Amino acid sequence: MKTRFVPPRRVGNATIVLLVLIWSLRETGVGVGSLIDGRVGALRMLRGVANPDFSGEFLGIVAGAVLETLQISLAALVFAVALGVPLALLIAGNVGAPAAVRKAAVTVAATLRGVPELLLALVFVAAVGLGPAAGVYAIGLHGAGLLAKLASEQLEAVPHGPVTAVRAMGAPRYVIATFAIIPQASSDLVSLILYQWECNIRTATIVGFVGGGGVGQLLDIALKLFRYDELATLILAVLALILSVDMLSRRLRRKAGATVSALH
């Protein structure tokens, strides 16, 4: 049996990667020791979480916060679609936007999706104040960048026959996009938009921790004040909201005949 020769360069690269991973684990304090040190706080949290607060007064507050989170996700979706879809049309190569315009659109989309929602939320909290508006702007801008990239790929993936035929008739770019490209990609675009809504629900909860409104703000308060019984109720409410939106989104995608499956 022949012994397989492993090039020294590959061994060296693997060793470097391994050392970097070990270094990262050590410097971040990950290990059994940190888990043991945190056992007291963990047990205290588990005792509180095991007894959720289902009082009528608190459930009313939670319902209002969950509703606000849903509103944030939908408003951010409108914002993302209004900005992201036009950017996608400018980016898609088969639409044929001028090179300078296409490059500018690519840069804008990359910038929007490159800035984390939490950072955007902090910026908008400073600009417009605490509340759902800051969350909508942050999630909407980041979502626009994502939609622009993913939607442009779907637009470029449509069959070329109808596009070529309409272009051969001398139709302008907006006619080609409207009648030859968008209709062919419509079901997959619907899928992307619905998937973005699912993401918005999760993100709307997170940005609440930095003042973006919704149930995230209540989660932040419950954690800071060690109200673990309230934390348990809020977690259950968030899970119920996420699962409900996921189920609704899947049904709508099936009805739309969407074929995009790589995202799920």
Rosetta blueprint (number, residue, H / E / L):
1 M L
2 K L
3 T L
4 R L
5 F L
6 V L
7 P L
8 P H
9 R H
10 R H
11 V H
12 G H
13 N H
14 A H
15 T H
16 I H
17 V H
18 L H
19 L H
20 V H
21 L H
22 I H
23 W H
24 S H
25 L H
26 R H
27 E H
28 T L
29 G L
30 V L
31 G L
32 V H
33 G H
34 S H
35 L H
36 I H
37 D H
38 G L
39 R H
40 V H
41 G H
42 A H
43 L H
44 R H
45 M H
46 L H
47 R H
48 G H
49 V H
50 A L
51 N L
52 P L
53 D L
54 F L
55 S L
56 G H
57 E H
58 F H
59 L H
60 G H
61 I H
62 V H
63 A H
64 G H
65 A H
66 V H
67 L H
68 E H
69 T H
70 L H
71 Q H
72 I H
73 S H
74 L H
75 A H
76 A H
77 L H
78 V H
79 F H
80 A H
81 V H
82 A H
83 L H
84 G H
85 V H
86 P H
87 L H
88 A H
89 L H
90 L H
91 I H
92 A L
93 G L
94 N L
95 V L
96 G L
97 A L
98 P L
99 A H
100 A H
101 V H
102 R H
103 K H
104 A H
105 A H
106 V H
107 T H
108 V H
109 A H
110 A H
111 T H
112 L H
113 R H
114 G H
115 V L
116 P L
117 E H
118 L H
119 L H
120 L H
121 A H
122 L H
123 V H
124 F H
125 V H
126 A H
127 A H
128 V H
129 G L
130 L L
131 G L
132 P H
133 A H
134 A H
135 G H
136 V H
137 Y H
138 A H
139 I H
140 G H
141 L H
142 H H
143 G H
144 A H
145 G H
146 L H
147 L H
148 A H
149 K H
150 L H
151 A H
152 S H
153 E H
154 Q H
155 L H
156 E H
157 A L
158 V L
159 P L
160 H H
161 G H
162 P H
163 V H
164 T H
165 A H
166 V H
167 R H
168 A H
169 M L
170 G L
171 A L
172 P L
173 R H
174 Y H
175 V H
176 I H
177 A H
178 T H
179 F H
180 A H
181 I H
182 I H
183 P H
184 Q H
185 A H
186 S H
187 S H
188 D H
189 L H
190 V H
191 S H
192 L H
193 I H
194 L H
195 Y H
196 Q H
197 W H
198 E H
199 C H
200 N H
201 I H
202 R H
203 T H
204 A H
205 T H
206 I H
207 V H
208 G H
209 F H
210 V H
211 G L
212 G L
213 G L
214 G L
215 V H
216 G H
217 Q H
218 L H
219 L H
220 D H
221 I H
222 A H
223 L H
224 K H
225 L L
226 F L
227 R L
228 Y H
229 D H
230 E H
231 L H
232 A H
233 T H
234 L H
235 I H
236 L H
237 A H
238 V H
239 L H
240 A H
241 L H
242 I H
243 L H
244 S H
245 V H
246 D H
247 M H
248 L H
249 S H
250 R H
251 R H
252 L H
253 R H
254 R H
255 K H
256 A H
257 G L
258 A L
259 T L
260 V L
261 S L
262 A L
263 L L
264 H L
